[in-house]
Amino acid sequence: MTRPGLPKLIATDLDGTLVRSDDTVSAYTHGVLDRVRAAGIPVVGATGRGPRLTELTRNDIRAADFLVMAGGGRVVDQSDPAGPLVLRDERLRGEVLAQLLTDLEAAVGPLTVMVEASDEHDAPLWGDYHPSWPYPDRFEARSRAECLSCDVIKAFARTADHHVDDLLAAARRIVPPEVATLTQAGLGFVEICPPGVDKATGLSVIAEQLGVDPADVLVFGDQPNDLPMFGWAGWARVAVANAHPEVRAAADEITLRNDDDGVAVYLDRLLSR
């Protein structure tokens, strides 16, 4: 239930929530987020994008004081005058991922697997190319052995025979949460993150630093990887109208679609009331 007054921290997902289907963020949205900051409310961009996409992310949410990236595995404080400060950097061990994939393939069949191993600017994903992956310009074909030879920021997996929600449900039955965190972000792939990593635990790092209670946090999202922060935040949980059914069900309120600047419209009304 929405609380009275204004929240003390606002976090929004990017792709499918703040960012429109044409991969742009409107001038109106940027302007409303600037007003949020001017009102003294810190803004957080909370995204599944890895740190290799930091510059793109900063451009999409210019008002952000903090970034929660890689689904919670990388947390960056952008408010420090000395420059961005990394508050959290989690990795999944290659040998753990290897065993996890072996167990999963034994149950569901062959997987198409990609890994995000590098945090260098615009670094490619490695692994098995699949034509459904929407970003082929940031991909490099590599063997499974090469992909598992180092610790990774996250991994992506899909099968030909399972809808992503069904694969996620199966994977969660097989992989304990203390081994890895499993989710999906609307790209058709199950995302495999280090244990204990999700957007809620990423946001909690920021809230602790700022002395903000989760009950005073407002969040926006559209996909299952946003559900942990919906469960964590208490001021209000707002889904865009185009959100996954599970996210809509978990929301206190539904705003307009991402293509209709739903986040900005909600915040504009909040600041104006």
N, C-alpha and C positions, 0 to 999 in steps of 0.2 A: 504494500500500500504506500502511495506517495506520501511523504512527510511534509509538514508545513514549512514555509520559508524557502531558503535556497540550500542546495547541497554544498558540501565543503570540498568535494572533488568530483570531477566528471570524467568518465572514461568511455571512449567509443571505439568499436571495431571500425575497420576501414573498408575493405572490399565487400561490396554487397550491402553496406550499411551507410557509411559516410561517402564513399566513392561511388559514382554513378556507373551505369553499365558501359559507358564509353570511356571508362578509366579516367574521368575528370572529376574535379571537385569544383563546385560553382563558386563564383565570387561572393554570392550571397552567403553560402556556408562559411567561407573564410571570414567574412565580415561578422557573422554571428559569433563565431568562436573567438574572434578578437574582443567582442563585447563581453563574453564570458570571462576572459582573462582580466579585462578592465574592471570587472566586478569583484576581482580578487579570488576567483575560483580557479585553481590549477586544472589544466586540461591534460589528459593522457590519451595517446594513441595506442590502442591495444590490438595487436594484429598477429596473425600467423606468419606473416612475412619474416624471413630471416634477416640477420644483420647485414648480409650482402646487399639488401635492398634498402638500406638506411636512408640514402639520399632521396630516393623515390618517396619513401615514407615521410620524410621531413617536408617534402614539397606538398604532399597531399594533406598534411595536417600541420601547417606552419605555426599555429598557435600552441602546439604541444609543449608543455614544460617537461614531460617525461614520455618515454616510449617503452611499451611492453611489447617485445618482438619475439619471434619464434614460438608463439603460443605461450609465452611466459618464461622461456629459458634465458632470454637476454633482456635486462632492464637497464635503461639509460636515463640519467638525469641530465636534461639539456639546459637547466636553469643556472648552472654554475658559470659565473663569468669567466672562469679559467678554461672553460671548454667542457664538452660532454664527458660525463663520469659514468663508467659502467658499474652498476650496483649489483648485477647478477649475471653470471655466465655459466650455464649448465651444459654438459655434453653427455651423450649416451655412448658407453663403451662399445667398440666394434665387436668384441667377442660376445657381449650380451645381446647385441642386435643379431648376430649370426645365429645364436641358439634360438632366439625368439622367432626368427624367420623360418628356421628348420621346423620348429614345433607348429607354426602356423600353416606352413605348406603341407605338413603331414595331415592336417585336418581339412584344409579347404582347396588344396591343389596348387599348381604353379602360380607364383606371384610375379607381377611386374613391379620392380623395386627401384626407387631412386633415393639418393641420400643427399643431404645438404651438409657438406663437410667444411667448407671454407666461409669465413666471414669477410673476405676481401670484396671490395666494391664490384658489383655486377658479376661475381663469380658464378659459374654454371652449377647446376645440379649434375650429379653423376649417376650413371646406371643404365636401366633399360628404357629406351624411348618408347612412349606410347602416344599415338596420334591424338588422343583426347587431352593430353597435357597442353594447356593454353599458352605456354611460354617457351616455344621451341628454340628461341634465340638465346636462351640461357640454359642450355643443356649440353652435356658432353657424355657420349657413350663410353661406359667403362664396365669391366667385368665385375661380377658379384664379389670376387675375391678382392679386387681393388677397392670397391666400395666399403668393404668391411675391414680394411687394413688399418683404419684409424678411428678415433672417436668422432662422432657426428653430432651436429646440432639437432637434426631430426631426420627421419626417414619417411618415405611415402610408399604405400603398397596398394595394389588393386589386383583383382582377378577378372577373368573374362565372364565368369558365371555368377557373380554375386553383385547385387546392388550395394552401393557403398554402405548404406545403413545396416544391411544384413551382414556384410563382412565385418563391420565394426562390432556388431553384437557378438559374432562368432569369435572375433579376436579377443574381446574382453572376457569371454568365458575361458580362453586358453592362456592368456597372458596376465599374471597377477599385477596389481597396481604398483607393488613394490619393485617390479622389474622394469616397467615402462608405463607411461601415460598414453592412452590411445584416444583419438578423437577424429573428427572429420570437419572440413571447412568449406564444403560445397564444391570441391574440385574433382570429385569422383574417386579420390584416394583416401585410404585410412592414413592418418598421420601418427607417427610413432615418435614420442618425445621422451626425454629422460624422466625417471620416476619423480613424482612430486612437482612436475612442471605443468602448469596450466595458467590461464589468464588470471585466475583468482590469486594464486600464490605469487605471481608477478606483481599484481596490484597491491598485495599485502606488503611487499617490500617498500613500495612508495608510500602507502598509508602510514606505515610505521615511521618512516623518515619524517613525514609531515605531521605526525601526531593526530591523524584523522581516523575516526572510528568507521568501520565498514558501514555502520548504520547511517552515515552521512554521505554515502557515495551513490551517485547516479550513473548507471551504465546503459549503453546501447549496443545491440547486436543483432545478428541474423542467422548464425549457424551453430551447430552443436558445440564447436570449440568455444563459444561464448557462454555456454551454460554454467561452467564453474563460476564465472564472475557474476552471473545472474543469481546463483545460490549464495554468493558471498556479500554482495552489495545490498544495502537495506533502505536507502532513500527512495529509489525506484529502479525497476528493471524495465526498459523500454525496447520493444522489438519493432523493427520496420515492417511494413505491411507485406513485403516480399520474403519474410523470414521463413526458415524451416518450421514445420508444424510443432516440433518439440520446443523451439524457442518461443514461438507465439504462445504456447500453453504455459510456459514458465514466466511470461511477462506480466507486469502489473498493468501496462498500457501498450497500445499499438499506435505508432505514428505512421506517417505517410511512407511510401516506398522510397528507397534510396534515390531513384531517378526523379523523385519529386522533392528532394532535399528534406526528407522526413526528420532527420536529426536536427537540422537547423531550424525547421519550423517549430519543433517542440521546444527547443531552447529559446527561440525568439519569444514565444508565448510565455515561457517561464520567466524570462527576464522582464517582460513587459507587464506582468500581472500585478 
